[in-house]
Amino acid sequence: MALAFDKPFTATLAAPVLLIGVLLVQWLPALPPRWLSMLLLLPVAVSFWCWPRWRLPSCGCVGVLWAMLCGAGAMDARLPRDLEGVISW
């Protein structure tokens, strides 16, 4: 039986791993700062590019980092609590 690392790297192999990474972020009690996600993106990209055997775990890490970045952006875009319900023209 062939292992996942023995198969050619395709989108059908990477997509579930990316999704698992995104779903892991849903379990975090709080999101880390945005700068941490951006900082960790560089070593993950290097590992994806340089070491083919690390491509699948790198896809999971990219899923985690992408979800953290999008989540931090969504939390930053929320309306401040003191402006809720206020109508200003």
N, C-alpha and C positions, 0 to 999 in steps of 0.2 A: 504494500500500500504506500502510495506516495504521500509525503508530508506536504504541508502547505508551502514550505519554502522550496520544495523541489519543482513545484508547478511554475509556469511563467506568470509573471506579475500582470494581472489584468484588472479591469475595473470591477468585475464580478467578485473578485477576491478582496479588493481594497474597500469597496463600499460598505460591506457589513462591519468591517473593522473600524472604519471611520464613524459609522453610526454608533457602535459601542462606545467609542471615545466621547461622542456627543452626549450619549445617555449617562455616562459616568458623571458628567458635570451637573446633571440634574440632582444628584445625590449630595452635592456639596452644600453645607449649611450656609456658606457665604462665598461670594466670588473673590478671588484674589485680585490685586490691583492690575490695571490694564498694562502697565509697563512690564510686569512680570511675564505676562503672556507674550508680549512682543519680544522680550528678551529671550525667552525659551524657544521661540520660533526659529532662530538662527541655527542653534545646534541640531534641531530636529531636521531642518532642511539639509544641513551638511551630512547628517547620518543617512538621510534618504538618498542623497546624490552619491556619496562615496562608498557606502557599504550596502550592496544589494540584499544581503541577508537581513538587514535591519529595515527594509522598506515596509514590511507589513506592520511591525510595531510603530514605525514612524507615522504611518497612516492613522493609527489610533491616537498617537500624541497630537497629530494635526487636528483631529476631530475634537480633542479636549481643548486645545488652544483656540481653535476657531469658535467653539461654543462659549468659552470664557470671554473672548473678545466681543462677540455679539451680545452676550449677556451684560457685560460691563457697559457697552454702548447703550443698550436699552435702559439700564438702570440710571445712567447719566441723563437720559432724555426725559425722564419722568418729571412731572409737574411738581414743584415744591408743595408741601402740605399746606402752607399758609395761603396758597393761591387756589386751592381746590374750592369749587363752588362760587368763586368770585367772577362776576361778569364785568369786564372792563372794555370799553369801546375806544 
